[in-house]
Amino acid sequence: MKVADKMLVTVSPHLHKKDETIQRAMKDVLIALTPAAVWALVVFGFNVVYILAVSCITAALSEVVMRKIMRRKPTLTDYSAMVTAVLFAFLLPPTTPLWVVAIGAFLAVGIGKELFGGLGKNIFNPAIFARVLLWFSPLAVYTTKFVKPFFWKASGFFTPIATSINEGAVGRAVYKTMAGNPVADLTTAATPLSLLKSGKWLPDMVAGPTPVGATWLNSGGKPSFWSLFIGAKSGCIGEVCILALLIGAAYLLWRRTIDWRIPVGIIGTFFLLTLVTWYHPIYNLFSGGLFLGAFFMATDWVTSPVTRRGKWIFAVGIGATVFIMRFWSLRPEGVAIAIFLWNIGTLVIDRYIAVPKFGEVGAKAFNRLPVLPEPAPEPVKK
Amino acid sequence: MSGKATYKTFKGGIHPPYHKELASGKAIRPAPVPAEVFIPLQQHIGAPNEPLVNPGDRVELGQKIGSSEAFVSAPVHASVAGTVKEIAEVTGFTGAKVKCVVITPDAEQPGFARKDRDITALSDQEVRDIAREAGLVGMGGAAFPTHVKLTPPKDKPVDTVIINACECEPFLTCDHRVMLERPHDLVQGLKLLMRAVNAKRGIIGIEANKMDAVDAVRGAAKGEAGIEVDILEVKYPEGAEKMLIYALTGRKVPPGKLPSEVGCLVQNVGTAVALYEACAWGKPLYERVLTVTGQGIKEPANLLARVGTPISTLIEACGGFVGRPGKVIMGGPMTGWAQPDTSAPVVKGTSGIVVLTPDLVDVGTEEECVRCGKCVDVCPMFLLPNFIVQAVKKGQWDRAEMWGALDCFECGCCSFTCPAYIPHVDYVRKAKAEIAALKRR
């Protein structure tokens, strides 16, 4: 009656879905981000690679060191630090100085993720956390100045270029190579949304070459819808090409790694509000970080609600907040802030928004704690 | 060739690998008589039985050897003719010690002497009495005494009897084989169940991966008034009581309530056939059809095994293990119990023995929850398994109850789909025990 070897005894169930691991999900996200990265390389040159490399290396080091200090088991192999690093780099202008990238990547993984308790415990999407922190820091000047697309045609594809403070004019930036030589002819360019904010885009659209600085894909001197959609515009590394982001998003949806409700809710709400106010709906939709945020940032498992009902509230909330930020605030863009705020909202949504159980009638809208008798006091040891 | 046919189903659930082909083509054959049978005195949910025999006594096949005065209980019967060796504590399939009547079988075993009876004349009370005397329990795994289920509250009449023929658990094929080989007995059993609760409608719900069984049962049910055979989508847990009722009738059993609340009664295929045997032949429940299967078994089979047979006897009857067994599971792989060895005896609720090879055992290491919400998506009861786990880890029992710990029926969909390999079911069981203890105060 004895069995030769030990047999494994665990609780049921004894089957597990094949290939359903955290690692696989993270790899999926990395794969999905590849098209956008390739496009960024085309439009912003090799600078993108330098930034991605610094971001990834710093993120990995931050995770290893922080976990060592806090005596947690190493988790580098789950790729979550890499996902954060790439997403964070995607949120930066293509000429961000590498030391700023390093600081940001540490803020993302070392503070935003590990200090909150590691993957699963973080309140904020780490990449968004670092981006927002940089935004409101003295380093903001390095992360809010954009160059025009294809700027590398003047300076060389492989030449690293970094934003630098213009000593002559406060708040303005100049661009220098790594060696510290100013790059002539390279000046700050307006993003589609900052143009919109300054109210300039409409006249320019008729008369000027193009409001987005693109010189191709246009015909008759007018900016085309395609320059916004394909990504021949200035902006952050990962946000410019809507098409590349949609390809990646389609992959993630097909793999069921992200939930469709969140992007649909965000983009739908935002589009609806711009339609109602007639605030340049199409132009607004394809400008800025809406698609990157909706498909890759807000869908972060850890920092979005777990219930379907909660996801809808979260998504509609973000869409509305993005609209409010773009419409009323002084800043041209608000996707990162909106997600940051609703990351906090996630905690409230999950705790209080009730989900009716199967067969529950007269279900309540909000969760209320049931009252249980107090447990017996621990016996006092003498 | 139209696209995918859509069948009745519920919301949520999962699609595990089924591997039913291992044993679905094997006809039912009797299992060998072991050297000793260990018949647990309690094989049901409810009050324990007292032994009616003493060591040294001679027992006949089908003789009642344990019973209780309590209403919620089911007697047990000798599964062999032989001599009582002792009444001893034996490790059962859950790992807990259970009191067993140990019988040494005679070398020559008699066949069961049928006491045929006309079932058309039986009254509802007579059917219930026969069910109780025959020791019938739910044979899908829960082992709830059948006569109790057949006694619904007076104010909640049952109008629909459902036969759970989904067999949604992967690997298992015993119900499938019973439907193929004994469709007539199944339909007669259903008619007896309908009579016991005075229901006019009977539904046999079969998953779409058993179309041959659908044909067989439809053939047997032809001309029977009020009996329908319905096809259900292949999805786990289609055979969970509440899910099945919803899929077939659209009625939703409220949380914490029984199926009688919505006028339904659900019984397993094996139970219906056993009821027919008890009523028509006077045969008590001392043996059952079960599936011995898995990649770790040489010749997977569907066996008619006597209650009390140790697992090892059945595994030997199927040619033994292939290589080293990774996991031996009593019951289905989604809700069954992993065995530390092969000594535990088969009980009335044992639907199968599944042997997984080591490479199919996917345990993983439990990671921190990443709040992906996949468990929430698949939960057929619409609970929040991840938050139950969180609450249990912190000892917040009120929160565990708020998130639905008490409404969980432990199907295991959450753990199956969890990328962090969290054993939610384990945490839920702990929460249930703790909350029950608090509520008793």
Interface residues (C-beta under 8 A of the other chain):
Chain A: M1 K2 V3 A4 D5 K6 M7 L8 V9 T10 V11 S12 P13 H14 L15 H16 K17 K18 E20 T21 I22 R24 A25 D78 G118 L119 G120 K121 D259 W301 V302 T303 S304 P305 V306 T307 R308 K311 D350 V355 P356 K357 F358 G359 E360 V361 N367 R368 L369 P370 V371 L372 P373 P375 A376
Chain B: I14 P16 P17 G95 P170 K242 Y246 K252 V253 P254 P255 K257 P310 S312 R324 P325 G326 K327 V328 I329 G331 P333 M334 T335 G336 W337 A338 Q339 P340 D341 T342 S343 V354 L356 V361 D362 V363 G364 E367 E368 C369 V370 R371 C372 G373 K374 V376 D377 P380 M381 F382 L383 L384 N386 F387 W397 D398 R399 E401 M402 G404 D407 E410 C411 G412 C413 S415 F416 T417 C418 P419 A420 Y421 P423 V425 D426 R429 I435 L438 K439 R441
